[in-house]
Amino acid sequence: MITNFSLNDTTQMEILKHLEITSKLLNKVGTKLSGTQKECMIYAMPDLGIAQNATRMLGGFYTGACYS
C-alpha cells in the first residue's frame, strides 16, 4: 500500500508507478518468507525523487520514501 504525501509533480507521478510495483513485490516476498499474509507500507514524501545510487533505484527504493 502506498500513502502519497508527495507534491505530485511529473517526476513524482512517474516514480509512484514504480513504487506500486515495489509494493506488490515486497508483499509477495514478506508473505512467502513468513508463511502468513504480509503487506508493506510505502509513504511517498514531498522530497520523493531519483535515488543517487543507481543500484538502489533499480531495486525500486527511491529517495524520499519510507518503506515498512
N, C-alpha and C positions, 0 to 999 in steps of 0.2 A: 504494500500500500504506500502511496506517495502523498504526502501533505505538501502542497505548494505554497511556500511563503516567498517565492521569487518575485521579481519585478515584471515578469512575463515579456521580456524583450525577445527579439527574434532568435538570438543565440540560445537563450534560456529555454525557449519553447522547443527548439530542436533537441537540446540536451534532455529535456523531460521525456521525450520519446525513447531515448536510450536508457534513461533511468527506469522506465517502465519494464524494459527487458531485464535489466539488472534485478529489479524487484522480483520478477517471476522466477528467475534463476536462483536467487537466494532462498525463495520459498521452497523450491524443489530440493535444493541441497540440504537445507535445515530439516525438512521433513524426512528425507531419505536417511540422513545421519542419525536422527533422533528416534525414528520409528513412530513418531506422532506428528500430527499436522502442525506445522510452524508457519508463521507469517512474519516477514520482515517489515520494518517501517523505515521509510526514507523521507527525510524532511529536507526539501529544497529551500535554501535560504536566499536572501536578496543578492548575495555575492556569488551565486551559482555561476560557474564558468569552466573553461577548459583547464584541465589539470596541467601543471607544469611538467609533470613526469608522464611521458607517453605511455609507459607500461601501466601506470595507474589508470589512465584514461581508457586505454584499450581493454582493461579489465572491467570497465563500467563504473569506476569510482571517481566521480568528478569532484573538483574543489567546490566548496560552498554547499555541501550537503552533509547531513548527519545520517549515518546508517546504523540501525539497530535491529 
